[in-house]
Structure formats: C-alpha cells, structure tokens
C-alpha cells in the first residue's frame, strides 16, 4: 500500500527524522493561504502515488504569489502517469548544498533487508544504478538482529561523504530503519536527503510503501488507502473479495484478461501474451486453493472491465487438481454475464482428465503457455 509524501513525512516526524514544515492544499485558494503563512518562496509538489513527479512538471518552485496561483492551478489540473493530481503539498523552499539518497527495501535474493545510500540524490536510484553504480553503497540487515552501528558506518563511510555530516546522517539512517520496521514497510526512501546551506540535514522527500500482508497490524495506516489513486475501483473491490488482482495502468492496459494460480506463473503468462503481440489487462492469482467459487468470482471480476475481449487461464495442478479447476470453469462459463473467448493451459495433477472435460466445449485447451498466448491473441487480435 502506497501513501503520499506528506503522510510519509508525518510518520517520519514521529521517529524524529527531520523534515521541513508543509501542508496540503486541495485548491488554489488553499495553496495561496498556506504560502502566505510560510512566506515565499515555496515548493509546490503534486501528491500522487507515482514517481517521476519532477520530470512530469509536478514539482515547481514559486517565488511570487502569482507563481503560487499559476503553478498550483496547473499541477492540480494535470495527470501524472495516468493519475489525476487532487492535492498538492506546499513546503518552504530552502537552499540546498548537497543531495543524497537513503533507502531501505527487501533484498529478495538474500532474504534480508537492504540499506542503500548514494551520493547522487535527487534522481531515481534505478537511474543511478544504471549510469553511476560506483556512487551506490549498500549493506544487508538481518531483521532478527536489527541494524548494527558498524553496518551503518560502513554504509556511510564507504560513500565518502563529508566527515562533518556523517554523524547526522547516521542518526537519520537509524531512525529510518526504526520507522521501516515499525510500520511494516516494504520500502522506505528519502530522496533527496539534503544538506542545506545552513548546515541542517533534512528529508526533503519521503516515500513509504506498506506491506499489504501486514495491514492487519496497521489499522491506522490502512485508513490512509485511497481508491482511485493507490487502487482503482476494480482493485478495491477485488480486495474486498480477497482476490489477488492488479489492474494494469491505463496506458498499458490491453483487452486480454490473465488468470492463473501462482504469482510467478501469472507474470510469466502476461509476458507470453505480450510476446505474442497482445496486451494483458490484468494480473489475477487465484492461489493454491482454486475452488469453483473462487474461479467463478475471478472470471466475473475480470469481465467487469468492458475492455476485456478474451481471457487466458494458466493453471499448474500441484495443490489443486486440474479436473476440479476445469469443472469450476465450465460451470462458471455458463453463468458469465457476457461470453468472450477463453483459452486454458493446464498441466499437473489430473491434466488428462481436465482435457477430456474441456473437449467439445467453448473453452479452448492449449498444451503450453506459448500456445495459449498465441491462441488468445489470434482470437482477440494483435495490440502492439
């Protein structure tokens, strides 16, 4: 679950991470009022759950009240990566001497937390990794032991930061780790972590992503979720139905629904659809206990997007038997609100029996993921 910058900063402040004062405005009048309280110049920042706001024109410095009016009006009327900007953060502008990056996320290969620091702050860390990997230092943290002083010192000293600010940065790094653990985050990021000309070290930006699987422990944070920004309506409804469903972004959303049992299998299926010349509409993982009820609910949910003109289903029969899924699909198909071509690839337990059940029905069997992708693209039409 993503939260906005201003919300992340409020959490940071609870852990004594230094931030600059800021308030949210929902219209031009509020922006002008807040700017008047803070005094000029101010920074106007779009609040949407995507990165790249600056490159998209969603962050502007206003030196006059006319600038505040023009910039806030423009930003509040724009979309960034398909998401409309409904509010802006107004913060006091400051003079920056240096910009760093500081972040925590999961190292899935090592199965540990990874602390990342870079002297190239203010730009995407992925871009830094691609163009200047020598400017990035990292250290893995075992959550059972927590972060150790020597690990933080290694992280910061290896980056060759100015010695006079190392103590401040180390303190913020430890506080960021405490926040990361306390809120069950999967990502905590300060970019940039800035050294001002006044000598202060502050978090000029803040990003937190909360692990959805831990939200039962974070009821207050779950209330921050926003339908239409973090989730669209179909994703919000799927969550209530306990379906692992992700709607593709508007600019990448095709007409082929994708469903399978297992996140990796579904993602591979989406890739095959793309390679075959199609565009997936969604990701839907029915999991290891694919009962007929779950299968039917999943198909109905995919079809709620009128853009969907065909569905590719990929099932591995390990925990769940292929014939049980086939029976559920046949019953569900009869009750579908609208009929579209459905291609099914199944392998595993009772695969042969499932194939027999599907013979002579409107549901099309495919012997491989590649074959299934080609068939559904052929039926629906190429899209890229």
N, C-alpha and C positions, 0 to 999 in steps of 0.2 A: 504494500500500500504506500503510495507516494503522498507526501504532504507538501504544502507550499513553503517557500523560503521564509516567509515571516513566521510561520508556525514552527519551522525548524529552529529559527533563531530564538523563539520564545523558550524552546526546550534547551537550547544551548545555554541560555542565560541562567537556567535553573541549575546548571552544572558549573557556573562561574566561568564560562567561556566568554571572553569579552566581545561584545557586538556594539554596533552603533545604533542609536535610537532610530526607530522607524515606525510608521503607522500605515495602515491600509486605507486606500480610498477607492470607492466604487463609482465615482463620477468626478467630473472636472471641478465642481464646486468644492467637494471634499479635498481634492488634491491641492487646490489653491489655499484652503483654510489650513491644512497641515503644513504647507510650505511657509505660510505666514508665521506659524508657531515656531518652526525650526529655524527660519531665517535662510536666505539664499546664500550660496547655491545649494540645490538639492538634486538627488538622483531619483529618477522615476523608473521603476522596474516592473515589467509585466509579471503577473503571478499565474503561471500555468505549469502543468506537470510535465514539462519537456525541457531539454537543454537547448543550447544554441540561441538563447533569447537575444543576446547582444548582436549576433550576426544577423538575426531577423529584424533588427530595429526595435526590439522590445525593451531596451535599456537606453535611457537618454539622460544627459546632464542638463538641468535648467538653471540658467544664470539670472533670468528675469522672470517676473510673474507671467509675462506673455509667453515665455518659453514653457512655463508650467502648464498653462492653458492649452497651448498647441500640442505639446508632447503627450500630455495625459489624454487629450481627446483622440489623438492619432493612435496611441497604443491601445486604448480601450475599444477602438473600433477595428482592431486587426485580429487576424488569426495567426498562430504560430504552429506550424506542423499540423494544421487541421484543427487546433484547439482554439476556441474564441477566448480572448482576454476579457475577463469580467471584473478584474480588480488590479490595482497597481500598488506597489509598496513605495512610499515616499520616505527617503532617508537623507540625512545631512551629507552633502558632498565633502570629501576630505582630500588632502594632498597625499599621494602615495609615493613612498620611496622605493619599496621593493614588493614583489608579489610572489608568494609561494603556493604550493598545493599540498594539502594534508588530507588523507582519507583512510577509511577502513572499509574493507569488504571481505568476502569469503574467497579463499583460495580452495576451489573445489577439488583440484588435483591433490593438494597436500592435506585437505580436510582440516584446515586451520584458518584462523583469521589472518589476514594480511594487512599490515600497516604500510601505507605508501606515502612518500614525501618527495617533492620535487621543487627545485629552484625555479622552474618555469611555470609559474602560476598564471591564472587568468585565462588560460585556454584549456580545451578538453585534454584530459590526461591521455586519452587514446591517441590524440594527435602528437603529444609529446613523446609517447612510447614509440610511435612510428618514425618520427623525424629526429628526435634527440634522446634516445634511450639512456645515454650516459648521464642525463640530468635527473634520473629517477632512482631513488633508493627504496628498498623495501625490506621488511622483516616479518616473518611469520610468528603469530602468537598462539600459544596453546590456551584455549579458554579455561581449561582445568586449573592452570597455574596463574593465569592473568598476565598482564604486561609487566615485564621486569624493567628496572631502571637501566640496566646495561643494554637492553634491546632498544629502548628509546634513544639512548645516547648514540648507539651505533647508527640508528636510522638518521638522526640529525647530523652527527659529525661527519658521516660518510658523504653527505651532500655538500660539505664545505661552506656552510652558512657562516655569516659574520659572527664571530665569537660573542659580541656584546648582546646578541638577541637569542642566543641558544637557550638560556635559562627560561625565558618567557615562552619560547616555542615548545620546550619540553613540558612545561606546565600545562599548556593548552592541549598538547598531544595526549597527556594522561587524562585530562578532563574529557576529551573527545572519546577516548576508549570507555570511560565510565558511562558516558551518555549512550554510546553504541550498545553496550551490554544491558543497561537499564531499560531501554525502550525496545529491546529485541529487534534491533535494526539489521538489515542485510547490507546496507550501505550508509555510511556517514561521511560527509565530504565538506571540506572548507576550501573553496576555490573562487577568489583568492584569499589566502591568509596573508594579510598585508602588514608591512611595517610602514607606518605613516612618517611623514617628515617631522612630526612632533616626537617620534620615538616610540609611540604606542604600537603594540601588536594586536590586531583585531581581526575577527572573522567578518569579512565584507560580504560574503555569501554563505549560504548554508543549505545543505541538501541531506535529507534523511529519507530512506525507504525502509518501511517497517515490514518485517516478515509476516505475511498473511497467516501462516500457521501458528503464530504466537499471539494473534489478536485476542484470543480468549483471555490472555493475561493482561491485555492492554485495553480495557473497555473505554477508557477516556480517549485514547488515541484513535480508536475505531470510529468514534463520533466525528472525527475530522475528515473522514472519507467523503468525497463529493462525487455524486453521479453526474456524468456529463463531462467530467474533467479527468479524474482518476479512472472512472469506469463510465462506459456508455450505458444506455438503458438495458440493452440485452445482457451485458456483462453483470450489471447489478441484479437483474432478475435471475441469471444463472447462479449467482452466488447464493441467493435465497433457496434455490433448488438443489444446492450442493453439487453443482456441475462445474468441472474444471474447464471453463470456456473462456477463450480470449478472442475478441473481435479484432480483425486486422485493422490498422489505421485506414482512414477513408481513402487516402491517396494510393494505398497498396491493396485495397480490398477487391477481390475478384468475385466470380459467381460460382465457385466450386467449394461446397462445404466439405470439411475434412473431419473425420472422426476415427478414433482408434483407442486401444487400451494400452496405455503407457506413453509417458510424455515424449521419450526419445523416438518411439515408433511414429507418433503423430507428427513430430517435427520432420522426421525423415520422409514421411508421406507428403507433407507440404512441399518439401524440396523437390520431390519427384514430380509433383504437379507442375511446379514452376519450370523444371527442365523439359517437361513435355509440351510447354507452351501455354499453360494455363495460369490462373492466379487464384490462390486459395482465399476463401472468405473468412476463415476462422480456424482456430485450434480448439479441439474438444477431446479431452481424455476421459473415457468412461471408466477407467481404472480396472482393477483386477476382479471386481465383483460385478460384472456386467449383467445384471438381471434384466429380464424382459421389460420391466418397468423403467429401468434406467435407460435402456436402449430407446424405448419409445419417447421418453421425455427428451432425450438428447436430439433425436431426429426432429421432433416438433420444434425444439428450440432453434436449431439451425435454420429451419424453414421460416422462422419468424422474420428473417431478413429477406424481403422480397427480391433482393438481388440474386439470391442463390437459385441457380438453374440446374444444379446437379450435385450429387454427394458421392464422395469416395470414402469407403469404410475399410479400415485395415485392422485386422484382429489377429493377435497371437494367442493361440489356445494353450496357455500354460495353467494358470489357476482356473480360468474359466474355460468351459468346453465349447468348441466351435459350434456344435449342433444346438446347444442352448441359445447361443447368440443368434444363430440362423432362425430358430423358431421365433425368438423375440422380434427379429427384423421383419419376418413375414407377417406376424400379427400386427406389428406397428404400421407396416406399409398400408394395410387395408384401411387403417383409420387416419392416415395422414390428411391434413386439411387441403393439401394440394400435392399432386403427383409430379415428381421430377425423376430423371434418370438416376439410378443408384447402382454403383459398381462396388463389389465387395471382394476383398482379398482376404483369405483366411488360411492360416497354417497352424498346425499343432494338434492337440487332443481332439479326436473325432472329426478331423478335417474332411475325410471322405464322406462321412455321414452328412455333414453340413452341405457338402457339394451336391449330394443327392437331393437334399431337401430343397435346394435352390433351383434345381433343373426344371425348366418349363415355367418358371415364374418371371415376373417383370424385373426381378433383381438379377443383375449381371455378375457372373463369377469371373474373377481374374486369378491366375495362378501365381502372379508375382506383383510386387508393389509397382514396378516399372510398367508392367502390362496394364494394371488397373489405372494408373495415371494417364497413360496414353488413351485408354478407352473412354474415360470420363471427359478428357479434353476433346476427343473426337466427337462425343455426343453434345457437349456444350459449346464447343468452338474455341479456337485459339484466342488468347487475350494479351499476348505480349510479343 
